[in-house]
Amino acid sequence: MGISRIVLILLFLSLVGPVPSAQAESLRCEGASAAEGDSKLSVLHKCGRPLLSDAYCEPVYYAGTANPAPAPIAGAHVPCQPIEEWLYDRGPGNLMATVRFRAGVVQSIRYGRQPK
């Protein structure tokens, strides 16, 4: 395969753009849906108060690695990432929904029989 053909293929792939990922989860509430990117206020308005909620500080990781920054460095120089999780009981026959907020907006919505 010649260099010009490889360049042409790479150019084509860059124009096509990234392959779309799977559709994000949403939480269907009475007459509305909460989805990734919604604010906490929006979720409260659409879905009401959660059954339970939890807030914690997630460790900050070194760029490009799976290693968290050591506690002395993270505590003094790099703040942790505040995370909130809200649990919604969607009633009989439905899985529980855990809405995870990062920086005040919905990062993800997970479904399961029990919270993790």
Helices and strands as residue ranges (DSSP letters): H 3-16, E 26-29, E 32-35, H 40-47, E 52-58, H 71-76, E 81-88, E 96-102, E 105-112
